[in-house]
Amino acid sequence: MSYATPSAVILIGVLFPVLGSVAVSLRFYTRHSQKAEIGIDDWLILPALVKNPLLNALAPSPTEPGSPWNRFWSVFLGDC
């Protein structure tokens, strides 16, 4: 039994990085419009924004038979 369909995995994999990019863009826009100083915390968001989609692309798909994610969830959820 598969809990995640391939289309759902792709949708979440695309939607969340886009939402994160929008949030970071709004943060920089707000700092600029309020003429507030852009601090180190703002700049450290950028590498994380790039890193997360790359790691998602390299992660094994939870929809593959025998995927480590399927075994992980079956241990915690059992046969729901």
C-alpha positions in Angstrom: 0.0 0.0 0.0 1.3 3.4 -1.0 0.3 6.5 1.0 1.9 9.0 -1.4 1.1 9.1 -5.1 3.8 10.3 -7.5 1.8 13.3 -8.4 1.3 14.3 -4.8 5.1 14.0 -4.2 5.8 16.2 -7.2 3.2 18.7 -6.2 4.6 19.1 -2.7 8.2 19.1 -4.0 7.4 22.1 -6.3 4.8 23.9 -4.1 6.9 24.3 -0.9 10.1 25.6 -2.5 8.0 28.2 -4.4 6.2 29.2 -1.2 9.5 29.5 0.5 10.9 31.7 -2.3 7.9 34.0 -2.1 8.3 34.3 1.7 12.0 35.1 1.4 11.4 37.6 -1.4 8.7 39.3 0.7 11.1 39.4 3.7 13.8 41.2 1.6 11.2 43.5 0.0 9.9 44.5 3.4 13.3 45.1 4.8 14.1 47.3 1.8 10.8 49.2 1.8 11.2 50.0 5.6 14.8 50.9 5.0 15.8 48.4 7.7 19.3 46.9 7.7 19.5 43.5 6.1 21.2 41.4 8.7 23.2 38.1 8.7 20.0 36.2 9.5 18.5 37.4 6.2 21.5 36.4 4.2 21.7 33.0 5.8 18.2 32.2 4.5 19.5 32.2 0.9 21.8 29.2 1.1 19.0 27.2 2.8 16.6 28.3 0.1 18.9 26.8 -2.5 19.9 23.7 -0.5 16.5 22.3 0.3 15.2 21.8 -3.3 18.5 20.2 -4.2 18.2 17.7 -1.3 14.6 17.0 -2.3 15.7 16.2 -5.8 18.4 13.8 -4.5 16.2 12.1 -2.0 14.7 8.7 -2.8 11.1 8.8 -3.8 8.6 7.7 -1.1 6.4 6.1 -3.8 9.1 3.6 -5.0 8.5 0.1 -3.8 11.2 -0.8 -1.3 12.0 2.8 -0.6 13.4 3.5 2.9 10.5 6.0 3.4 7.9 3.3 2.9 9.6 1.1 5.6 9.9 4.2 7.9 6.2 4.9 7.8 5.1 1.3 8.0 7.0 1.0 11.3 5.3 4.1 12.8 1.8 3.9 11.2 1.4 0.2 10.7 -1.4 -0.8 8.4 -3.8 2.0 8.9 
